[in-house]
């Protein structure tokens, strides 16, 4: 089973040649033949199985293996004709529904999902990202499906914690209010250990950071026991732990590594000067002399928990005397923004990371055309914010604002987000937002006094921004044509909406004089009809009319077209808004219908 934070492992299994051909469309490990043995051997080590066989056969293969729905892999059965991808196990708990949707998108099948909450458009409370559910999940879901939605209460300590968007319409009650959950189901958001009654579920947000310090060779059992003692004394649920935080010099200490593995979380680490800047209740000069900061456990917990955090448990020394523990509560989850490249358009040409970033986002923002192309990745539990074409700054700003509120946001682009797309604009707008506060506001934030602990650290409020690479138009078009980019090449956008034409013209001249293969992005539209002919004339001054050229339109989509020609015969009228024009260098040649630019390996 994959560990927390690692990439999920999926395995496809086939027993016929037709099944193997379908499995070849998936980016997963594949085993062919011996279906029963393959399922048994992979059961404990993978996160999902896609079995190309009749559903009844797959049911028999997994029947003796089913145990705990929290640990069993997701299982999807696909018939030999590739018509249906049926979820047989792990629909919610193991993301089997998402897996079936992805398999369907890649094979052309229809995803068959039978979980009642999905069909009713209701959230599965035991599958809400960022929360652990305890209590009568089945009873609450049954009542909700019968038209009796739960009431919602949030502990005072978590009053500002962002809730899943699908819960926004629920009636709110005070945590202290007595409710007969048998009559009216209840959702309670709390990081405390809570007793539940029938019809009641506690949602535990991952809001706690455990700060730890440890001597070299510290006892792993001693540290583990200390953490659980601290959590238990504070009445806190271990499922609420989001990270283990420590000094960077201790990040590979075996006791700390083992603690993170047992808790199923990651380790975040900070250098001594940063930790030393944090004012904490229990500094130690002995610790300062040893590692360069008077506090490790308390300071690391607060820095990792972020601006506005507070210690809920100050430093505790383990019974073995060789480690320390402190716990801080985050005021809100750390928001993130993934700027995602969806590739040319077809699901098969998306990267695994791009698909995962969209699937696990709470909010997906983008141009409506790009969002439509990723519908197979979206679920009813996500908020989708679709924009008309244009309004790029508005898209980016809204995505950053949502991420700053603690949301997990995916901002989708076509191709690669760093190539003529929104990655650069995202960093520019983020910089503007970060520097737009007045000096007084910034000073007030940095000088904020945290109640009860008087801590004075203000980590950056800018949400984490991740750029998720995609297959750009030049790469996809080149693969269709053969190998036109085998040597030095240049990509030039001919759109003068954002760049003055004289600047573009200079770049085309430089590429022509340098004998680069050229890929023209945004070559032509109804309003821009003169730029491509001008660019082709510039190239024609430096390379012969027989130079290989091509127009690839809608690369990787069902409407894909390819025109293979030469520079002297290239007709700009065949070029549209979704075309890419490739013009070879003086060494490029057609080898049959393949456009090839030699790298020069041969003498």
C-alpha positions as CSV (number, residue, x, y, z in Angstrom):
1,X,0.0,0.0,0.0
2,X,1.4,3.4,-0.9
3,X,2.5,5.6,2.0
4,X,0.9,9.0,2.7
5,X,2.3,11.5,0.2
6,X,3.6,8.9,-2.3
7,X,2.2,8.4,-5.8
8,X,-0.6,5.8,-5.8
9,X,0.2,2.5,-7.5
10,X,-2.3,1.0,-9.9
11,X,-2.1,-2.3,-11.7
12,X,-4.1,-3.5,-14.7
13,X,-4.7,-7.2,-15.3
14,X,-5.8,-8.9,-18.5
15,X,-6.4,-12.4,-19.7
16,X,-7.2,-11.9,-23.4
17,X,-5.4,-10.1,-26.2
18,X,-8.3,-7.6,-26.5
19,X,-8.0,-6.9,-22.8
20,X,-4.3,-6.4,-23.1
21,X,-4.8,-3.9,-26.0
22,X,-7.2,-1.9,-23.8
23,X,-4.8,-2.1,-20.8
24,X,-2.0,-0.6,-23.1
25,X,-4.0,2.6,-23.2
26,X,-3.5,3.1,-19.4
27,X,-0.4,4.5,-17.8
28,X,-0.3,1.8,-15.2
29,X,1.7,-1.4,-14.6
30,X,0.2,-4.3,-16.5
31,X,0.1,-8.1,-15.9
32,X,-1.2,-10.5,-18.5
33,X,-2.6,-13.9,-17.8
34,X,-3.2,-15.9,-14.6
35,X,-5.9,-13.5,-13.4
36,X,-6.7,-15.1,-10.1
37,X,-3.0,-15.3,-9.1
38,X,-2.3,-11.7,-10.3
39,X,-5.2,-10.3,-8.2
40,X,-4.1,-12.2,-5.1
41,X,-0.4,-11.2,-5.5
42,X,-1.1,-7.5,-6.0
43,X,-3.9,-7.1,-3.5
44,X,-1.8,-6.0,-0.5
45,X,0.7,-3.8,-2.5
46,X,-1.4,-1.6,-4.8
47,X,-3.9,1.1,-4.4
48,X,-6.1,0.0,-7.3
49,X,-6.7,-2.9,-9.7
50,X,-8.2,-2.6,-13.1
51,X,-9.2,-6.0,-14.3
52,X,-10.2,-6.6,-17.9
53,X,-12.7,-9.4,-17.5
54,X,-16.3,-10.0,-16.8
55,X,-17.5,-8.5,-13.5
56,X,-18.5,-11.9,-12.2
57,X,-15.0,-13.3,-12.8
58,X,-13.5,-10.3,-11.0
59,X,-15.9,-10.8,-8.1
60,X,-14.8,-14.4,-7.7
61,X,-11.1,-13.3,-7.8
62,X,-11.5,-10.8,-5.1
63,X,-14.1,-12.6,-2.9
64,X,-11.6,-14.3,-0.6
65,X,-9.4,-11.2,-0.3
66,X,-11.9,-8.6,0.9
67,X,-11.2,-7.4,4.4
68,X,-11.1,-3.8,5.5
69,X,-12.6,-1.2,3.2
70,X,-10.1,1.3,4.5
71,X,-7.2,-0.8,3.2
72,X,-8.6,-2.9,0.4
73,X,-7.6,-1.6,-3.0
74,X,-10.1,0.0,-5.4
75,X,-11.2,-2.6,-8.0
76,X,-12.6,-1.7,-11.4
77,X,-13.8,-4.3,-13.9
78,X,-13.7,-3.5,-17.6
79,X,-15.4,-5.9,-20.1
80,X,-13.4,-7.2,-23.0
81,X,-15.2,-4.9,-25.4
82,X,-14.2,-1.9,-23.4
83,X,-17.8,-0.7,-23.0
84,X,-18.1,-0.3,-19.2
85,X,-15.7,0.4,-16.3
86,X,-17.6,-0.9,-13.3
87,X,-16.5,0.0,-9.7
88,X,-16.6,-3.2,-7.6
89,X,-14.8,-2.0,-4.5
90,X,-13.3,1.1,-2.9
91,X,-15.6,3.6,-4.6
92,X,-15.2,6.3,-2.0
93,X,-12.6,5.1,0.5
94,X,-10.0,4.2,-2.2
95,X,-11.1,6.6,-4.9
96,X,-12.4,3.8,-7.1
97,X,-15.0,6.1,-8.6
98,X,-12.3,8.5,-9.8
99,X,-10.2,5.6,-11.0
100,X,-13.2,4.3,-13.1
101,X,-13.7,7.8,-14.6
102,X,-10.1,8.0,-15.6
103,X,-10.1,4.4,-17.1
104,X,-13.3,5.3,-19.0
105,X,-11.7,8.5,-20.4
106,X,-8.6,6.6,-21.6
107,X,-10.3,3.6,-23.1
108,X,-13.6,5.1,-24.3
109,X,-15.7,3.1,-21.9
110,X,-18.5,4.4,-19.7
111,X,-17.9,4.6,-16.0
112,X,-20.5,2.7,-14.0
113,X,-20.7,4.1,-10.5
114,X,-23.3,2.8,-8.1
115,X,-22.5,4.6,-4.8
116,X,-25.8,6.1,-3.6
117,X,-24.4,9.5,-2.6
118,X,-22.8,10.0,-6.0
119,X,-26.0,9.2,-7.8
120,X,-27.9,11.6,-5.5
121,X,-25.4,14.3,-5.8
122,X,-24.6,14.3,-2.1
123,X,-21.1,14.3,-0.5
124,X,-19.7,11.1,0.9
125,X,-18.7,12.3,4.4
126,X,-16.1,9.6,4.8
127,X,-14.3,10.7,1.6
128,X,-14.1,14.5,2.1
129,X,-10.6,15.6,1.3
130,X,-8.7,16.9,4.3
131,X,-11.0,15.3,6.9
132,X,-11.3,12.0,8.7
133,X,-14.8,10.8,9.5
134,X,-15.6,8.9,12.7
135,X,-19.0,7.7,13.9
136,X,-22.2,6.4,12.2
137,X,-21.3,7.2,8.6
138,X,-23.7,4.7,7.1
139,X,-26.6,5.8,9.3
140,X,-26.1,9.5,8.6
141,X,-25.8,8.8,4.8
142,X,-29.0,6.7,4.9
143,X,-31.0,9.4,6.6
144,X,-29.6,12.1,4.2
145,X,-30.5,10.0,1.2
146,X,-34.0,9.7,2.7
147,X,-34.4,13.5,2.7
148,X,-33.2,14.2,6.2
149,X,-30.0,16.2,5.9
150,X,-27.7,16.5,9.0
151,X,-27.3,19.7,11.0
152,X,-23.7,21.0,11.2
153,X,-21.8,22.2,14.2
154,X,-18.2,23.4,14.5
155,X,-16.1,23.5,17.6
156,X,-15.3,27.1,18.7
157,X,-11.5,26.3,18.4
158,X,-12.1,25.6,14.6
159,X,-14.7,28.4,14.0
160,X,-12.8,29.8,11.0
161,X,-11.8,26.5,9.5
162,X,-13.0,26.3,5.8
163,X,-15.5,23.6,5.3
164,X,-16.1,21.5,2.2
165,X,-18.2,23.5,-0.2
166,X,-20.7,20.7,-0.4
167,X,-21.6,21.3,3.3
168,X,-22.3,25.0,2.8
169,X,-26.1,24.6,2.7
170,X,-26.5,22.6,5.9
171,X,-28.2,24.2,8.9
172,X,-25.8,25.2,11.7
173,X,-26.2,24.5,15.4
174,X,-24.0,25.1,18.4
175,X,-21.8,22.3,19.5
176,X,-23.2,22.4,23.0
177,X,-26.8,22.1,21.7
178,X,-28.4,18.7,22.5
179,X,-29.8,17.0,19.5
180,X,-31.4,13.6,19.1
181,X,-29.2,12.3,16.3
182,X,-31.6,9.3,15.9
183,X,-34.2,11.8,14.7
184,X,-32.0,14.5,13.2
185,X,-28.5,13.4,12.0
186,X,-25.6,15.5,12.9
187,X,-22.1,16.4,11.6
188,X,-19.7,17.8,14.1
189,X,-16.4,19.4,13.0
190,X,-13.8,18.8,15.8
191,X,-10.2,17.9,16.4
192,X,-11.1,16.4,19.8
193,X,-11.8,12.8,20.7
194,X,-15.6,12.7,20.7
195,X,-18.2,10.0,21.6
196,X,-20.9,9.7,18.9
197,X,-24.4,8.4,18.9
198,X,-26.3,6.7,16.1
199,X,-26.8,9.1,13.2
200,X,-23.8,11.3,14.3
201,X,-20.5,11.7,12.5
202,X,-17.4,13.7,13.6
203,X,-15.4,15.3,10.9
204,X,-11.8,15.7,12.0
205,X,-9.8,18.3,10.0
206,X,-6.0,17.8,9.7
207,X,-5.3,21.0,11.6
208,X,-2.6,20.0,14.1
209,X,1.2,20.2,13.7
210,X,3.3,18.1,16.0
211,X,6.7,19.8,16.6
212,X,9.4,17.5,17.8
213,X,13.0,17.7,18.9
214,X,15.2,14.7,19.3
215,X,18.7,13.8,20.4
216,X,20.8,11.7,18.1
217,X,19.7,8.1,18.4
218,X,16.6,9.0,20.4
219,X,14.2,6.2,21.2
220,X,11.5,5.9,18.6
221,X,9.1,4.3,21.1
222,X,9.8,7.0,23.6
223,X,9.0,9.7,21.0
224,X,5.9,7.9,19.8
225,X,4.6,7.4,23.4
226,X,5.2,11.1,24.2
227,X,3.2,12.3,21.2
228,X,0.3,10.1,22.0
229,X,0.4,11.1,25.7
230,X,0.4,14.8,24.7
231,X,-2.5,14.3,22.3
232,X,-4.4,12.3,24.8
233,X,-3.9,14.7,27.7
234,X,-5.2,17.5,25.5
235,X,-8.2,15.4,24.3
236,X,-7.0,15.6,20.7
237,X,-7.6,13.0,18.0
238,X,-4.4,11.7,16.4
239,X,-6.2,11.8,13.0
240,X,-6.1,15.6,13.2
241,X,-2.3,15.6,12.8
242,X,-1.3,17.1,9.5
243,X,2.5,17.2,9.8
244,X,5.5,16.5,11.9
245,X,7.8,19.6,12.2
246,X,11.4,19.7,13.3
247,X,14.8,21.3,12.7
248,X,16.3,20.7,9.3
249,X,19.4,19.0,10.9
250,X,17.0,16.4,12.4
251,X,14.9,15.6,9.4
252,X,16.5,12.2,8.9
253,X,16.6,11.2,12.6
254,X,15.2,7.6,12.6
255,X,12.8,8.3,15.6
256,X,11.3,11.3,13.8
257,X,11.0,9.4,10.5
258,X,9.3,6.5,12.2
259,X,6.9,8.8,14.0
260,X,5.8,10.4,10.7
261,X,5.3,7.0,9.1
262,X,3.2,5.8,12.1
263,X,1.0,8.9,11.9
264,X,0.8,8.7,8.1
265,X,2.0,12.3,7.5
266,X,4.9,14.1,6.1
267,X,7.9,15.9,7.8
268,X,8.5,19.6,7.4
269,X,11.7,21.1,8.6
270,X,13.2,24.6,9.1
271,X,16.6,26.0,9.7
272,X,17.9,27.1,13.0
273,X,17.9,30.9,12.4
274,X,14.2,30.8,11.5
275,X,13.3,28.8,14.6
276,X,15.4,31.0,16.7
277,X,13.4,34.1,15.6
278,X,10.2,32.6,17.2
279,X,9.4,33.7,20.7
280,X,8.2,30.6,22.7
281,X,7.1,29.9,26.3
282,X,10.0,27.4,27.0
283,X,13.3,28.4,25.4
284,X,16.4,26.6,26.4
285,X,20.0,28.0,26.2
286,X,21.3,24.4,26.4
287,X,19.3,23.6,23.2
288,X,20.6,26.9,21.6
289,X,24.2,25.9,22.3
290,X,23.6,22.4,20.8
291,X,21.7,23.2,17.7
292,X,21.6,27.0,17.2
293,X,18.0,27.7,18.3
294,X,16.6,27.8,21.9
295,X,13.5,25.9,20.7
296,X,12.9,23.1,18.3
297,X,9.6,21.5,19.2
298,X,7.6,24.6,20.1
299,X,9.1,26.8,17.4
300,X,8.8,24.2,14.6
301,X,5.2,23.5,15.5
302,X,4.3,27.2,15.3
303,X,6.2,28.0,12.1
304,X,4.7,25.0,10.3
305,X,1.2,25.8,11.6
306,X,1.5,29.3,10.0
307,X,0.3,32.8,10.6
308,X,-2.3,33.1,13.4
309,X,-1.5,29.7,14.9
310,X,-1.2,29.0,18.6
311,X,0.3,26.3,20.8
312,X,-2.3,24.0,22.2
313,X,0.3,22.0,24.1
314,X,3.6,23.4,25.1
315,X,6.9,21.5,25.3
316,X,6.8,18.1,26.9
317,X,9.9,15.9,27.4
318,X,9.5,12.2,26.6
319,X,9.8,9.6,29.4
320,X,13.1,8.5,27.8
321,X,14.4,12.1,28.1
322,X,15.8,12.2,24.6
323,X,13.0,14.0,22.7
324,X,10.5,16.8,23.1
325,X,7.0,17.3,21.8
326,X,4.7,20.4,21.3
327,X,1.5,20.8,19.3
328,X,0.1,23.8,17.4
329,X,-3.2,24.3,15.8
330,X,-3.5,25.8,12.3
331,X,-6.1,28.6,12.0
332,X,-6.9,27.3,8.5
333,X,-5.6,24.7,6.1
334,X,-2.6,25.7,4.0
335,X,-4.1,26.7,0.7
336,X,-2.5,25.7,-2.5
337,X,-2.7,26.6,-6.1
338,X,-1.8,24.1,-8.8
339,X,-1.4,25.7,-12.3
340,X,-2.2,22.7,-14.4
341,X,-1.4,21.9,-18.0
342,X,-4.0,19.6,-19.5
343,X,-2.1,18.9,-22.7
344,X,-3.5,19.0,-26.2
345,X,-7.0,17.9,-25.1
346,X,-7.3,14.2,-25.2
347,X,-7.3,12.4,-21.8
348,X,-4.6,10.0,-23.0
349,X,-2.2,12.9,-23.4
350,X,-2.6,14.3,-19.9
351,X,0.2,13.6,-17.4
352,X,-0.6,11.6,-14.3
353,X,0.3,14.6,-12.1
354,X,-2.1,16.9,-14.1
355,X,-5.0,14.5,-13.7
356,X,-4.3,14.1,-9.9
357,X,-4.0,17.8,-9.4
358,X,-7.5,18.4,-10.9
359,X,-9.1,15.4,-9.2
360,X,-7.9,16.4,-5.8
361,X,-8.7,20.1,-6.0
362,X,-11.6,21.6,-4.1
363,X,-12.1,24.3,-6.7
364,X,-11.3,24.2,-10.4
365,X,-10.9,27.5,-12.2
366,X,-10.3,28.1,-15.9
367,X,-11.6,29.0,-19.3
368,X,-14.8,27.1,-19.9
369,X,-13.5,25.3,-23.0
370,X,-10.6,23.9,-21.0
371,X,-12.8,22.8,-18.2
372,X,-15.2,21.1,-20.6
373,X,-12.2,19.0,-21.8
374,X,-11.5,17.8,-18.3
375,X,-15.0,16.9,-17.3
376,X,-14.0,13.3,-16.7
377,X,-11.8,14.5,-13.9
378,X,-14.5,16.4,-12.1
379,X,-16.8,15.2,-9.4
380,X,-20.0,16.6,-7.8
381,X,-18.1,17.5,-4.7
382,X,-16.0,20.1,-6.5
383,X,-16.7,23.8,-7.2
384,X,-16.1,24.7,-10.8
385,X,-15.5,28.4,-11.8
386,X,-15.7,28.7,-15.6
387,X,-14.6,31.9,-17.3
388,X,-15.3,33.0,-20.9
389,X,-12.3,33.3,-23.2
390,X,-10.0,36.1,-22.1
391,X,-10.2,37.5,-18.6
392,X,-6.9,35.8,-17.8
393,X,-6.0,38.2,-15.0
394,X,-9.4,37.8,-13.4
395,X,-9.0,34.0,-13.5
396,X,-5.6,34.1,-11.9
397,X,-6.5,36.6,-9.2
398,X,-9.7,34.6,-8.2
399,X,-7.7,31.4,-8.1
400,X,-5.1,33.0,-5.8
401,X,-7.7,34.5,-3.6
402,X,-9.4,31.1,-3.1
403,X,-6.0,29.5,-2.3
404,X,-5.3,32.2,0.2
405,X,-8.5,31.3,2.0
406,X,-7.1,27.8,2.5
407,X,-8.7,26.1,-0.5
408,X,-7.0,23.6,-2.8
409,X,-7.3,25.1,-6.2
410,X,-6.5,23.9,-9.7
411,X,-6.1,26.6,-12.4
412,X,-6.3,24.8,-15.7
413,X,-4.7,25.7,-19.0
414,X,-4.2,23.8,-22.2
415,X,-0.8,22.5,-23.2
416,X,1.9,23.4,-20.7
417,X,1.1,26.2,-18.2
418,X,4.6,27.6,-18.6
419,X,4.5,28.0,-22.4
420,X,2.2,30.8,-23.6
421,X,-0.2,30.1,-20.7
422,X,-0.9,31.2,-17.1
423,X,2.1,30.1,-15.0
424,X,4.1,33.3,-15.5
425,X,1.0,35.5,-15.0
426,X,0.2,33.6,-11.8
427,X,3.6,34.5,-10.3
428,X,3.3,38.1,-11.4
429,X,-0.2,38.5,-9.8
430,X,0.9,36.7,-6.7
431,X,3.8,39.2,-6.3
432,X,1.4,42.1,-6.8
433,X,-0.9,40.8,-4.1
434,X,2.0,40.1,-1.7
435,X,3.4,43.6,-2.0
436,X,0.0,45.5,-2.1
437,X,-0.4,45.7,1.6
438,X,0.6,49.0,3.3
439,X,3.7,48.9,5.4
440,X,1.5,49.5,8.5
441,X,-0.6,46.4,7.7
442,X,2.5,44.3,7.2
443,X,3.9,45.5,10.5
444,X,0.7,44.8,12.3
445,X,0.7,41.2,10.9
446,X,4.3,40.6,11.8
447,X,3.8,42.0,15.3
448,X,0.6,40.0,16.0
449,X,0.5,38.7,19.6
450,X,-0.9,35.2,19.8
451,X,-3.1,34.8,22.9
452,X,-1.5,32.7,25.6
453,X,1.8,32.1,23.9
454,X,3.0,35.6,22.7
455,X,4.6,34.2,19.6
456,X,6.0,36.7,17.0
457,X,6.5,34.8,13.8
458,X,4.6,35.6,10.6
459,X,5.2,33.1,7.8
460,X,4.3,34.2,4.3
461,X,0.6,34.5,3.6
462,X,1.1,33.7,-0.1
463,X,-0.4,30.2,-0.8
464,X,1.9,27.5,-2.2
465,X,2.0,27.6,-6.0
466,X,2.8,24.5,-8.0
467,X,3.2,24.4,-11.7
468,X,2.1,21.0,-13.2
469,X,3.7,20.4,-16.6
470,X,1.7,19.4,-19.6
471,X,2.3,18.4,-23.2
472,X,2.7,21.6,-25.2
473,X,1.4,22.0,-28.7
474,X,4.9,21.9,-30.3
475,X,5.7,18.6,-28.6
476,X,2.4,17.0,-29.6
477,X,2.6,18.3,-33.2
478,X,6.2,17.2,-33.5
479,X,5.3,13.7,-32.4
480,X,2.6,13.5,-35.1
481,X,4.9,14.8,-37.8
482,X,7.9,12.7,-36.9
483,X,11.0,14.5,-35.5
484,X,11.0,18.0,-36.7
485,X,12.5,19.4,-33.4
486,X,15.4,17.0,-33.4
487,X,17.9,19.9,-33.4
488,X,17.8,23.5,-32.3
489,X,14.4,25.1,-32.6
490,X,12.4,28.1,-31.6
491,X,8.8,28.7,-30.6
492,X,7.3,32.1,-31.5
493,X,3.8,33.4,-30.9
494,X,2.5,35.5,-33.7
495,X,-0.2,37.1,-31.6
496,X,0.4,40.8,-31.3
497,X,-2.4,41.3,-28.8
498,X,0.0,41.3,-26.0
499,X,3.4,41.8,-27.8
500,X,4.0,44.6,-30.3
501,X,4.5,43.2,-33.9
502,X,7.9,44.9,-34.3
503,X,9.2,42.7,-31.3
504,X,7.7,39.6,-32.9
505,X,9.2,40.4,-36.2
506,X,12.7,40.8,-34.7
507,X,12.4,37.3,-33.2
508,X,11.3,35.8,-36.5
509,X,14.2,37.4,-38.3
510,X,16.6,36.1,-35.6
511,X,15.2,32.6,-35.9
512,X,15.4,32.7,-39.7
513,X,19.0,34.0,-39.6
514,X,20.0,31.4,-37.0
515,X,18.5,28.6,-39.1
516,X,16.2,27.4,-36.3
517,X,13.2,25.1,-36.9
518,X,10.3,27.3,-36.0
519,X,7.0,26.5,-34.4
520,X,4.5,29.3,-34.7
521,X,1.9,29.5,-31.9
522,X,-1.2,31.6,-32.3
523,X,-0.5,31.9,-36.1
524,X,-3.8,33.2,-37.4
525,X,-7.3,34.2,-36.4
526,X,-10.2,36.1,-38.0
527,X,-8.8,39.4,-36.7
528,X,-5.1,38.5,-37.2
529,X,-4.7,37.5,-40.8
530,X,-1.5,39.3,-41.9
531,X,1.0,38.1,-39.3
532,X,1.6,34.6,-40.6
533,X,2.2,35.6,-44.3
534,X,4.7,38.2,-43.1
535,X,6.5,35.6,-40.9
536,X,6.7,33.1,-43.8
537,X,8.1,35.8,-46.1
538,X,10.9,36.5,-43.6
539,X,11.7,32.8,-43.4
540,X,11.7,32.5,-47.2
541,X,14.6,35.0,-47.4
542,X,16.8,32.6,-45.6
543,X,15.7,29.1,-46.6
544,X,14.6,27.5,-49.9
545,X,10.9,27.1,-51.0
546,X,11.4,23.3,-50.7
547,X,11.9,23.5,-46.9
548,X,9.5,21.1,-45.2
549,X,6.6,22.7,-43.5
550,X,3.4,21.5,-41.9
551,X,0.1,22.7,-40.3
552,X,-1.2,20.7,-37.4
553,X,-4.7,21.7,-36.2
554,X,-6.4,20.4,-33.0
555,X,-3.4,18.2,-32.2
556,X,-4.4,15.2,-30.1
557,X,-8.1,15.9,-30.5
558,X,-10.7,13.9,-32.5
559,X,-10.8,16.8,-35.0
560,X,-7.1,16.7,-35.6
561,X,-5.9,17.5,-39.1
562,X,-2.3,17.5,-40.5
563,X,-1.2,19.3,-43.7
564,X,2.3,18.2,-44.9
565,X,3.8,20.7,-47.4
566,X,6.8,22.9,-48.1
567,X,7.5,26.5,-47.3
568,X,6.8,27.7,-50.8
569,X,3.4,26.1,-50.9
570,X,2.1,26.7,-47.4
571,X,-1.3,28.3,-47.6
572,X,-2.1,30.6,-44.7
573,X,-5.8,30.0,-45.5
574,X,-5.5,26.5,-44.1
575,X,-4.4,27.8,-40.7
576,X,-6.8,28.6,-37.9
577,X,-6.8,29.7,-34.3
578,X,-6.1,26.2,-33.0
579,X,-3.3,25.4,-35.5
580,X,0.4,25.2,-35.0
581,X,2.7,25.9,-38.0
582,X,6.0,24.1,-38.1
583,X,8.7,25.2,-40.6
584,X,11.9,23.3,-40.8
585,X,15.5,24.4,-41.0
586,X,17.8,24.0,-44.0
587,X,18.7,20.5,-42.8
588,X,15.1,19.4,-42.2
589,X,13.7,16.9,-44.8
590,X,10.7,14.7,-45.5
591,X,11.5,11.0,-45.0
592,X,8.3,9.6,-46.5
593,X,5.5,11.4,-44.6
594,X,7.9,12.0,-41.6
595,X,9.3,15.5,-41.1
596,X,12.9,15.0,-39.7
597,X,15.6,17.4,-38.6
598,X,18.8,15.4,-38.1
599,X,20.6,15.8,-34.8
600,X,24.0,15.1,-36.4
601,X,24.9,11.8,-34.8
602,X,25.9,10.3,-38.1
603,X,29.1,11.6,-40.0
